[in-house]
């Protein structure tokens, strides 16, 4: 999620930055050679301290893209792993890719630790919101503002009654993975390898957030792609088959905000912008009758109807929450980009509960649960 330049900057910022575990620089035969030694040295030197019996309330205060003040608060703890299925208490909402899973598995084998929490949401009816509010009267155990202006605070919760309150609220489930599908599936694979939960391999560190009470922001995951299909053919198809028309760059966001199309999009092409949309009828003609919550998603219409009917082949696909990044890519060597509308957290829960999965990288929950506040060792 961060650029190579940002990785380098974080490495140089501190010898104890979590980047040195999460995205280690190459060393020795593989980039994971020294990760376990680094982690153990932090414990030996007192940089990290073991805590055997706490949960952690984590809160983010921030200003969203439209200037509104928001907060997201939840609890960090160990979530028991379950295989996905209709009766599972943990549900996925999007597909995954094999490359990132292999990378995370190599790191987990080397480090034997959850470096960062996955992020899950549930429908909790706001039961723990008053407790989170009451923590304002306590001094946070960690408090800082990051480079983007987000205020992060963490409270260590050790009182048995408070731990019971938090675990009871989350246990009602099901939990829907908002961010961390690759890490969850990697943890499942690692648990199968170890065939034991003696050291906690049967669980994963998770940040659990009540979607009924918290002010969740789900940004669109825009796309850029490479394809041998000529730009003039792409433009012609978008205009003839998907109600496309040329728009100026300054009109792009306004179109996505106000369009009456079932599934509006804006295409970023090397020679300009095309706004259009996929109709419900076009999508159903491609995929048949499926659960309505899945059919309602713009990203599904893009991957199941628009891309297959517009491009002869897609050789590479990349993702960004930042429309400007997509524009820069297409201005460079990428062949096309697509900007989409945002969805809301309720749609994510509905799709997961239906048993359907969105395309890979369909939603971008923001802010992310930051890496480095809490680690969970499996050894």
Buried (B, 14 or more C-beta within 10 A) or exposed (E): EEEEEEBEBBBEEEEBBBBBBBBBEEEEEEBBEBBBEBBBBBEEEEEBEEEEEBBBBBBBBBEEEEEEEBBBBBBBBBBEBBEBEEEEBBBBBBEBEEEBBEBBBBBBBBBBBBBBBBBBBBBBEBBBBEBBEEBEEEEBBBEEEEEEEBBBBBBBBEEEEBBEBBEEBBEBBBBBBBBBBBBBBBBBBBBEEBEEEEEBBBBBBBBBBBBBBBBBBBBBBBBBBBBEBEBEEBBEBBBEBBBBEBBEEEEBEEBBEEBEBBBBBBBBBBEEBBBBBBBBEBBBEBEEEBEEBBBBBBBBBBBBBBBEBBBEEBEEBBBBBEBEBBBBBBEEEBBBBBBBBBBEBBBBBBBBBBEBBBBBBBBBBBBBBBBBBBBBBBE
